[in-house]
Amino acid sequence: DAGSSVEEMEFNWDEYLEDTGATAAPHGSFKHVDTSLQNGFAPGMKLEVAVKSDQNTYWVATIITTCGQLLLLRYDGYGEDRKADFWCDILTADLHPIGWCQQNKKILKVPEGIKDKIPDQEEFLQRVLKGACSAPANLLEGLHRGKNPLDLIAPGSRLELQNIRDSLEAWIVNVVENVGGRLKLRYEGLEDLDKFDQWLFYLDPFLHQVGWAAQHGYSLQPPLAIRSLRSEADWQEILKKVKEEEEESTVPTDLFKDKPVIGVHSFSEGMKLEAVDPMAPFVISPATVLKVYNDKYFLVEMDDLRPERAAGQRYVCHVNSAGIFPVQWSLKNGLHLSPPPGYPGQDFDWADYLKQCGAEAAPQSCFPLLTSDHGFKENMKLEAVNPVDPEEVCIATVTKLKDSYLWLQLEGSKKPVPECIVSVESMNIFPVGWCETNGYQLRPPRKAIVNKQKKIAVVQPEKQILSSRTVHDGLKNQELNSSDSVVINGKYCCPKIYFNHRCFSGPYLNKGRIAELPQSVGPGNCVLVLKEVLTLLINAAYKPSRVLRELQLDEEAAWHGHGETLKAKYKGKSYRATVEVVRTADRVAEFCRKTCIKLECCPNLFGPQMVLDKCSENCSVLTKTKYTHYYGKRKNKRIGRPPGGHSNMEVAMKKPNKRRKRRKHFFVHKKKRSSTSVDNTPAGSPQGSGAEDEDDQDESELSHSLAQDRDKRKRKLRTFSFSDDENKPPSPKDIKMEVAEKLQLDSNPLEWSVADVVRFLKSTDCAPLARIFLDQEIDGQALLLLTLPTVQECMDLKLGPAIKLCHHIERVKLAFYQQFAN
């Protein structure tokens, strides 16, 4: 559904690990993934490389390291000297395998830098090339040049797959999809029938290149499960066609060089053991060696004592197969052994069972030694294939470890799955981030589980388009369906908190994102509702980390509430801070108002009161410039900001004659509201940051708007009305200082070049910032358009230096009004 798709899109491993306090399983523990990432070239391999100074000659070089399709090389003769190491791109560089120069009559010549070290070239080459490993020719030349070997298993490639259910016969399979080496395979001859598709990692010991069966004396026969779908003649025709097309769909044999080697086993028919059924790896049960094919393969059957049973679950094993254990292994490790179906009673005893069956237990020597040196630990997270539906890769948590086996709890699968038992060497487990790296959909955890404690109702505005906010509907439904819903009338019950998106949003909050927030949050537990409100506000900011810093509990302040840890993400970094939240309903209104003051927005932007038509604070006349100007003048206490002051400016202003043009939002698209939702913010009051909301103006429009700001500024000091008693207007001393700093300009700043702007800044106490203006090519017109949020956002300045800089920009603007605007 729409909600789950949003959750899938938004899942982030870093945030999830942070939220759960878990760690990711180390990448080095997934050897099959490490192998798949190798590009076919290894340090120590040698090749012949064109000499840079003389492109007609070549010399032998050794691979120092590899990085994707790049090789770091060192000419032989430099020894341990790294100064002449150089990088080469396999796709573009003139690289060849050892012996290529001799075959193509090209010249091998010592480079100039090491001529003195190699008096006898022939003797030197004989010595360094004796026993040397050449880089693979197929990866340096032809169609495969520069490709990751794994990419050579393209859709349409053919392989041979042994039938692991009941015999050793093999059949041709087509590669339908290759996801980082995990292959979706379809039996040849089934065309579009996907019912029998299988997912296997390319290094699976039962998967081989075409021709393997013939080489090892096995017959090519379709498995019993599909044999009846075609006549024998049809199957033979399919086989004939495959052999004719063999060259086109062949996968290079080099790819399989890292496959696990199958050793010799010592099992005999009739031996008993403990086993996990690979098709349902949830329990350990007794099993029997049903048949021994040869010294490498044997057939295991899960025991089933029911009289009416058909053949039990069977599968082919080799000595290193996962999920086979000696008798009593479960008992020794304190694990439950599930009795076979039809066994009388639940207390299974191996001695009685062996006696009853007249069988012997497979000796310990038949089984490989299990290791516990693998890097996995309890509660670690990874990605794992769902054994019930191999299409799904889920988040998995290690719940238990025994020797080299993991018990995994899968999260987010479409249908609940019991804990799975897998080997640490399984090729169906992957490190955190594997799906994202390979462009495959990871099943995310269910959000409902994470938000279960949040007993908060969220009301959506009317006619609001479905979006990522659908996530909040989950909270709403959860509240309605919850049997233990909160008591609405209570000391600790928070009323609805409304987001009044038409109110002035201040310099930190993005007006477009505020408009996309739910109409209200709550009612519910005070701490939970207010935490949700603050989280939404942080995410609606231009710089979430900045808003989090503004809300952070001041160490000097008295402790009156409940500390909650909130998080913000900005430019790939995560931030945490403790924020004070009130716990009782009677303090919610005051809390919301004070938080608005901290964020320099209208005190009614959010709170228990819904603003219908006109805000009681008359905030529609406010502009960011005026807020910036007032807040910038006050004495800084903490991180360049006061501990919660606010002013509500009521200014009698004429409507501008010309509406200023608005640039379209590139990042935030406002949702459609009902027709009664009219934005009270005037056209001349920009609400966004520089990048998102700056106005495109010609010179006359700029002069007009700046002159208008000048008029407002002249009236400002006598039109302040303060909504909070603790706030005081700027002192006369401040005003005198401002007058004393009046600037006289020799030329119109609209005509300043970048050099003129830099020259002006160097004459101020912001001289160190001049370099930024030079790099960003800010001329006079751009200078006059700069605002505090733009300066902070685009120049990445702290508040103190940003305010100082803006003060000088304001001086230029004022001088411009007085000297040139008319």
N, C-alpha and C positions, 0 to 999 in steps of 0.2 A: 504494500500500500504506500501511499505518498509519504506517510510519516516515517516508515522504515527506510525508504529510499533516502530521505533526508539524513537519517542517522547514519546510513552506510557512507554517504558522501562525507559526513563530518567526522568520522572516526579518525582519531589521531593516536598513534602508539605512545608518543611522549607524554601526552596528557593523561592517557589511560594508566600508564605505569605510575605517573605522579599521583593520580587519584587513588589507585589501589595500594600504593606503597610497595609494589612488587618490583622485581628486577627481571631483566630479559636473560634468557639462557645464552651463554657465550657463543658467538659465531663459530669459534673453533671446534665446538662440539658437534657440528653438522658437517662431517667429512665429505659427504656426497655433494653438498652445496659448494664447498671449497674446491672440489675437483671440477665441478661444472663451470667455475669461474675462470679456470686456467685457459689461456689463449693458444695453447699448443707449443708456445715457446717457453723455455726454461732457462734460468741463469746457468751459465757454463756452456751453453750451446754455441757453436761457432758458425760463422757465415762469411761470405765474400762481399765486401762493400766497396762502392766507388769511392776513390780518394777525392776529397773536396777540392784540393788545390789542382788536381789533374784528373778531370772527369773520364779520361780514356784509360786510366789505370785503376787497379783494384788492390785491396789488401784484406787479410784475414782479421776479423774482429770477433770479440767474445761478448755474449749478452750478459750484462751486469744485472739488470732487472727489467721487468715488463710492467706496462700499465695500459690495459686495453690494447689498442692497436699500435701503441708506441713502445719502442725498445730503447733502452739505454745501453749504448755500445762503447767498447774500448778497443782500440787497435792493439793487436798482439805485438808485444815489444815494449809497451809502456809499463808492464809489470803491475805494481801496486799504485802507480802514480795516477790519481784521478783527474788531474787538471785538464786532460784532453778528452774526457768522456763526452759523448754527444748523444742527443736523442734523435731517433729516426721514426718516421711514420711508415709502417709496412706498406701502405697503399701508394705512397708517392716516392719513397726512397729507392735507390738502385741497389737492391739486396738480392743475393743469390746463395744457394746452398754450396757447400764445399765441393770443389771439383768442376764447378760451372765454367770458370775461366779456362781451364784446360780443354774442356769439351768444345768451347766456343772460340778458342784461340784468342783469348783476351789476355792482357798483360797484368801479372801480379807484381807490384812494385812497392818497395818500402816507402811509407810517407816521410817527408822531409824531417819532421820532428824527431824521428827515432833512427835516422840513417846511421848515426854514429854508433848506436847500440847494437846494430845487426851487420857485422862485417860480411857474413856468409848467408845470403838469403835462402839458398836451397837447403843448407844444413838446418837453419832455423825453422823453416816450414816443416821439414821432416820431423823435427823434434816436437813442435807444438801440435801438429796434427795427428801424431801417433795416439791412437785410442780415443781421439776426440769425437764428440757427438755433433753431427751437423744439424742445423735447423731444418725442420721438415720441408722438403721441396714443394709439396702440394700447397703449403700455406704461404709460400713466397712467390709462386707463379700460377698463372691460369685463373680460372673462375673462383677458386677458393682463397685467392690472395687477400690477406688482411682480414679475413672473416674469423669470428670466434668459431672454433670447431663446432660448438653446440648449435650454431645457426645453420649448419649444414644439414641438420635433421629437419628439413623443411616440410610443411604440409604436402602430402603427395608422395613423400619418401616411403620406401617399403623396408620392412624388417621381418624377422622370423620370431615367433613367440611360441615357446613350449607350452603345451597344455598342462597346467599344474594341478588340475582337478583329479584326473584319473589315469593319465598315461603320459608317456614321454614324447608322443608324436608332436610335431611342430606344424604351424600353419602361417601363411603370409598375413601380415597386418599392415594396414595403411596408416600413416601418421595424419591425423585429422587436425591436431593442434599441438604446438610445442610451447609450453609455458616454463621458461627457465630450466629446461631439461625434463620437466614433467610432461609426459606424452599422453595425449588422448589417442587411443588406437582402435581401429575398426578392422574386423576380419575381412580379408580380400573376398569379394563376391557378394558382400551384403549391401554394397552401394549406399543408399540413404537410410538403411535400417540401423538405427543407433541403439537398439535395445541391448545389444551384446557388447557395446563399447567398453573399453577398460582404460584406466589411468595407471601408468607405470612410470617410474623414473628411468631415464635412459640407461643407467648403470645396473638395472635389475638383472640378477644372474640368469633369469629365464628368458631374457630378451637378447636377440643376436642379429648380426648382419645377415643378409640374404646369402644363402649357400652354406650356412653353418650346419644344417641338418644333414645334407649330403656328405659333408666332410667328416661328420662324426657318426655316420651310420644310422641316423634316425629317419623315419619316413615322414613325408609331408602329407598330412591328412587334416581335413577340417575337424574341429572338436565335435564330439557327439551332440552337443547342445545345438549346433547349427547345421549338422550334416543333412538332416532331413529337409532342409529348406531348398536344396537343389538336388538334381539327379547326379549320379556318379559321373555321367558323361559331361555334365556342366562343370563339375569341379575340375575334371581333367582339362577341359578347355580353358578354364580360368588359369590353371597352373601353367599351361603352354603359353598363354598370353603374357604372363608375368615373366617367364624366362626370356621371351623375345624382347621385352622392355627393360630387362635387368639393368642395362647400362645407364638408362635415363634416371632411374630412381634409386641408384645405389648410394648408400651412406658410407663414407670412408671408414676403413677398418681401424684407423688410428683412434677413432673415438672410443672404441671399446677396450683400449689397452689398460685403462684404470679399473675395469670391472673386477669385482672380487673373484679370486681364483677358488674354484670348488675343489676341496680336498677329498681324500678317501675316507669312507666311513667304515664302521665295524658293527653295524646293526644286523640282526638276524630276524627272519620272519617270526611273528608271534610274540616278540618282546613287548613288554608293557612300559609305559612312560607317562609323564604328565605333560599336557599340551594345551595350548591356546589355539582355538580355531581362528585362522587368519581372516575368515569372512565375518566372524562375530567375536572380536577379541575382548570379551568382557569378563570371562571366567576361566579358571584353570580346571581342567577335567582329566580323568584317566583316558588314555588312548593306546592304540595297538599298532605295531609295525605290521601292516597287512601284506606287503610284498616288497621284495628287494629286487630292483631292476638290474643294478650293476654295482660296481664299487663306489659309484658317486651318488646315485639316486635311490630312494626308497619311498614307499607309499605309506602314509600314516592315516588311520581312521579313528575318529572320535568314537569312544565306546557308547553303545546304546543297547540297553538290555530289554527294551520293550519287544514283546513277541510279534507285534504287527508291523514292526519297523521295516522300512525299505533299507537300501544301503545307507550307512551313516555318512557324515561329512568327511570327505577324503581330500587329501592334498599331497602333492609330491614334495619331498624334503631332501636336503643334502646335509652334510655334517654341520655346516654353519647356519642352518635355517634358524630363524628367530622363533621363539615360542615353544620349544621342546625342552623338557627338563627331566632329570632323573626322578624316579619314584622317591617320595618323602621330601622333595624339595620344598613344597608348600609348607609342610609341617615344620621343617627346620627354620623356615623364614617367618613363621607365625602368620601364614596366609590361609584363607579358606579354600579347600579343595571341593569343588562342586561334584557331588556323586553323579554317575552317569544316569540318564533317564531310565526309569524302570528299576532302579536299585532300591531294595527294601530298606526303609529307614533313612535317617539323615546323617547318622554317625558313621561315616565311611572309614573303613580300616583296610590299609593296603595288604597286610598279611593275610587277612581272611579272603580278600578279593582275589589275590594271586592264587591262593589255595583252591578257591571256588572255580576259578577259570582254568586252573592247571597250567598257568603260564609263568614265565620268569621275568623278573624286572631287568630292563636294560642296564648294564653296569655303568658306573660313573665314568669309566674310561671312554665310553662312546660319545660323551658330550664334551664340547670345548670348555675351557676354563672361562668363567664369567669374571669380568673386570668391574671394579667400582670407580676406576679412574677415568671419568668422562666429563666432569665439569658441571653436570646437572645437579640442582639442589631443589629441595621442596619449596613450593610456592613460586618457582620461576615461571615465566611466561614464554610461550612460543607459538608457532602456527602449526596446525596439524590437520591432516586429511580426516574427514568424517568417514569411518569404515562402513557405515550404513549407506551413505550417499557420497561416493568418491568425488563427485563434482564440487562438493563443498570443502573449502579450507576454513577452519574455525580458529578462534583464539583458544589456546589450551593452557591449563595450569597444572604444574606437576604437583600431585597430591601425595605421592608416596614413591619411594625408591627402594628397590631390592636388587643388589648386584648390578647387572647392566640392563635392568628393566625399569620402565617408568609407568606410573599410573596417571593418566591424564583425564582431567575434567574439561570437556569441550563446552564452550559458551556460544550462544547465538545460533546453534543449528536449528533448521526448520522444525525438526522433531526432536524432542529430548533424547539424549543418548547416555547410556550408563558410562561409568569410568572405563576407559580403554587401557589395555595393557600393551605397551609397545617396547621394542628393543631400542636402546640408545643409538644403535646403528641403523634403525629403520629409515627407509628413504621416503617415508610418508610424513616426516616431521621437518619443520623448517624454522630458521631463525626469525625473530621479530623483524618485520619490514620486508620479508621476502615477497609477499603478494604485491605490495605496492611497487617494489622494484621491477617486478615482472608484469605489471599491468593486469593483475588478476584480482577478482573481487574477494576480499576477506569478509567472512561473515562477522559482523560486529556484535558486541554484547548487547543484550536487550536493555534499552534505556530505562524501562520501568523498574528494573532491579536497582539501578543506581539511584533513581529518584524516589524509591519506595517510601522513605521517611517524609518526603516533602508533601505534607497534607495541605496543598495550596490549590485553590481554584483560580484559573486564569480565564478571564472573559475577553473574547476577541471583539474588535469593533465590527459594526455591521458592514456588510458588503466588502469585507476585506479579502483580498485575493489570497489563496492558499500559498504558503511559502515555507521557508525554514521554520517559521513560527508554529508550524503544525506540531512541532515537538511539544509546545506548551499545551496543545490539545490533549496530549497524553496525560499531562498533569491533571488537567481538568477532568478527563474521564476517570482517571484513577481516583480522584476525590469523590466523584459521584458514585463510583462502584465500591468504595471502601466501606467495610462494615464498621470500622472503628474510626469514623470520621470525627473531626474535632468538634468540641462543644462550641457553638457560635457565640453564646453569651458567657464570657469569662474574662477574668482579669488579664490572662495572657493571650487572649485572642485578638489578633490584629484585624481592624476593619479593611475593606477594600482600599488598595492604594491605586489611585488613578494616574496615568501618564497624560498630562494635558499638553499635547504636542504643539498646540498653537501658541503656547507661552514662549517667552524669550529663552533660548537654550544656552546662551552664554558662550564664552570663548573655547570651552573644552569639549562640549557635546555637539555631535553632528546632528543638525536639525532633521536631515533626511532619515537618519537611522532612528531618531526619536519617534518620527512619524510611523516607523515600521514596528514599533514595540506594541505589545498587546494594550488594549484599552485600560485594563486593570489587572492587578495581581491580588489574590486573596479572596475571601477571608481565610485566616489560618493562624497557626502559631506565630507570634510576633517575630521571633528570631528567624524562622524559616522564610516568612514572607519578606522581611526586610533584607535578608541575605539575597533572595532571588531578585528583589528590586535593584539592589546595589550591583549585582552581577550584570543585570541587563544594562544598567547605566554605564558601567565600565566598558562593556562591549559596544556601546553606542558612541564611544568617544573617538575623537580624531587620534589621540594617543592614549590607549587604555592604561598604559603604565603610568602616565602622568596623572590621570584621574585617581588611580589607586593610591598614588603618593599623596594626593590632596586629601583623600579620605582616611589615610593611615592615622592610627591613634597617636596623638601627641603625647610623648613621654611625660611632659610637664603637667598635662591636664589631669583633673581629678577623675577617678574611675567611677562611672555611674551605671554601667550597663553590662553587656555580655560581649566578650571578645570573640570575633569570628575571623577565620583566615580566609581571605579572598585572593583570587588569582587574576592575573592579566597576562595577555600575550601581545607582544609588539615586535615587529621585525624579526621574528624567529626566536625571540628570547622570552622566557617565562619569568614573571615577577610574582612574589607573594608578600602579603602584608596583613597585619592584624588590624581589623576595623571594629570600633565599638558599635554595638547594636543594642537598642533598648529592648527590654523584655516584657514590659507591661503596656497595655493598650492606651493608658492615659498619657503616655509620653510619646506616642507615635507621631502625632501632628507636629510637636516641637522638634522631634528628631528629623523629620522630613524637611522642615523649614530650615534648620541649621545646616543640613547637608546641601540644600540648594544654595545657601549662602556661601558655603565652602567652594562650590562649583561655579560661583558667580553667575548663576542663572536666576530666572524669576522664582521667587519663593513658592509659587504655585505650580511649578513645572511638574512636580509629582507630590502626591500627598493624599490624605483622605477626602479632600474636596474635589469635586469634578467642576472644571471651568466650562460653562456652557457657551455663552456668547462673548462676554468681555471680561478680561481678567481684572480682579479687584486692584491689582498692583499697577494697572495701566501700562503693562510691560511692552505693549506693541510699539511704543515710541522709542524703545531702547535700541542702540546700535552697539556693535562690538567695540567700535572705536572709543565710544564714551566709557564703556566698562573698562577697557584697557587703560584709558587715560586716568580714570579715577583710581583703579587698583594699583596702577603703576606708580602713583604719587605717594602712596602710603608707606609708612615705615615697615620694612621687611622684618619679620621675626623668624619664621621657620620656612626653610627652603624657598626663600624669596617671596613668601606669601604670608598674610596675616592669619591668625588662628581662627578664622571664621567670621570676618567682617563682610558687610554687604551694604550696598546702597541701591535704592530704587530711584532712578532719575525720572522725574516728570518734566518734560520739556515741551513748551508750546512751540510747535514748528509748523511751517507752512508745508503743504504737500508740494513735492518737487514738480516743476513744470514738465519735465521729461522723465519718463520711466527709464531707469537704467537697465541696460540689457543684461540678461542672465545667461551665463554659460551653462550648457546642459551638464547634469551630473554624470561623471564617467563611471563612478564606483557604486553609487547608491541610487536605486530607482524607487521613488516613493510609491507607496501603494495607493490605490484609489480609495477615497473616503466617501462617505455619503455626502450628498449635495449641501448639507447644512454645515459641513466642515469648511470654514473659510479661514484662511491664514491671516491673522491680524498683523503680522510683521510687515511693515511698509516695504515697498519696492526698494527704497534707498537704504535698507538695513540689512546688509549681508550677514548671513548666519553661518557660513561655512568657513573652512580654512582656506588658505591660499590656493592649494592645488585643486580643490573641489568646487569652490564657490566664488572665486575671484571674478570681478567684472571685466568684460572687454569694453574698453571705452576709447573714443578718440579724444583729442586734446580738449575740445570744447566741453565734452561731457565731464572730463576729469576736472576741469576748472570749475564747472558748475557744482559738482558734488563736493569738491574740496571747499569751495566758498560757502556752501551750505553748512558744512561741518564747522567752518570758522564762526558762522553766526551762532550756531548752537553753543560752541565753546565760550563765546562772549557772554552768553546768558547763563551759562552753567552754574556759576558760583551762587547766584541768587535764586536758582530754581531747584536746588536739591531738596528732596523730602526723604527723610531717613526712616526706613521701616523697622530698624532695630536700634534700640536705645544705646547699645554699646558703641555704635559707630559714630564717628565724628567727621565733620567736613574738613577738607584740607585747611591747615592753619594759615593765617596771614603771612607767616614767614615763608611758607611754601610759595605763596602767590608772588611775594616780592622777589624771591629767587628766580621764579619763572620770568618775570619782567626783566630782571637784571640780565638774563641769558638771551635776550632778544638778538636775533641774527640779522646782519645786513648782507645781502647777496649781490655779487657783481654781475651775475648773468642769470637768465631764466633757467631754473633746474629742469624744465621740460626739454631743454636743448643740450643738457649735459651729456657728454660721452662717458664711457666706462672709466676712462682715465680721470675725467673731472670728478666723478663720484669717489674714486679711490683717493684722489688728492684731498677732497673735503674730509673723508674719514680719517686720513692720516693727521689732520689738524685737530682731531678730537681725542678723547681718552679711549676711543674704540679703534685706535690705529691697528692693533693686532688682527682685527677682523677685516681689514681692507683686502687682504689676500683672497678671502672668500668671495667678495664682490667682483674681484678681477677674474677669478676662476669661473664664476657663474654668469659673467658678462652682464652685470646689472648697470644699466645706464640711468639717466635722470628720470625718464618716464616710469621705468620699473621701480626706482627708488620711492617715488611718490605713491605707488600702489602697495607698498609693503605694510603689513600689519603685524601685531605681536604674534598671533598664531602662525602666520606664514613664516615669520623669522624663526620661530621655534621649530616648526615642522621641517622646513626646507634647509635650514642651516644647522639643525641639530644642536642648538644652543641651550644652555641652562637658563632659567628664568631671569636671574640677576643680569648677566651680560645682555640678554635679549631686551630687557626693559631699558637698560642704558642706551643700547643701539636705537631702540624705538624713540627714545627721548630726543635724540639728535635728528631722527627722521621727522619727528613732529616739529622741531624747530625749523627745519627746511620748509615743511608744508606751511607753517605760519608765515614765514618770510615770503613764501610764494604768494599766499593770499594777499598780503599787505602790499607787496611790490609789483606783482605781475598779473594777478588774477583779473584785474579790470582792463 
